[in-house]
């Protein structure tokens, strides 16, 4: 089906279509569609726009990435479907590694994501889930590349609600989450949580990394993730305005 550009929900329908195509290509899973629906609901309540609490988190995240010894951007099926080009932009700007990390892992899915990156970004190295382990995690998310997430001091874990952030933090790794749900386990555990849609947050982050590289990184010590999460929750509860027409 072709979505008419005049449809009032055109942008949202296009994102859905990207995810449906990604499921057909084994990049994303049917459960990823449910996760996307949950994200859509929060985004709708946030007015489908970037708020100051997300901009503040983006500034802190850029600083963490630039100050890191070894930053890694973790990619799951939904992230690949929605924001592969932006992941490559952020990684290029801050010198981060990109690593596939799947909850519903299969060699077929890992290969499908690898080939999606290779077709649009030949030459970009994409690490996978082999050889290393994050201690204290029962799911397949524990399996990592020992030279990637296994060696990282800062890991970005977008679109994930689970226990990996806590397990990484327990290993002394700082975690950047991108999650439209400020109440999720990952959002609450992370060092920095960007409460925004990944399709808006990552282009912002790429620009902010470039800006801080040019002008110097901001001091992240004053950043308070709890207050950022509280602002996001307050906006959700008080606002609930729906998208701008
Ligand atoms: O590809 P896999 O096998 O690793 O599986 C990935 C999914 C997404 C299926 C898996 O990580 C999952 O089930 O995720 P959850 O537990 O549903 O968490 C996803 C979180 O991301 C939820 O809190 C959603 O609100 C949020 N979210 C969904 N879409 C977006 C989003 N946050 C930002 N931008 C989005 N576009």
Boltz pocket constraint, residues with backbone or C-beta under 6 A from the ligand:
constraints:
  - pocket:
      binder: B
      contacts: [[A, 27], [A, 28], [A, 29], [A, 31], [A, 32], [A, 33], [A, 34], [A, 35], [A, 36], [A, 37], [A, 38], [A, 39], [A, 40], [A, 42], [A, 76], [A, 77], [A, 78], [A, 82], [A, 101], [A, 102], [A, 103], [A, 104], [A, 105], [A, 158], [A, 159], [A, 160], [A, 161], [A, 162], [A, 178], [A, 179], [A, 180], [A, 181], [A, 184], [A, 196], [A, 197], [A, 198], [A, 199]]
      max_distance: 6.0
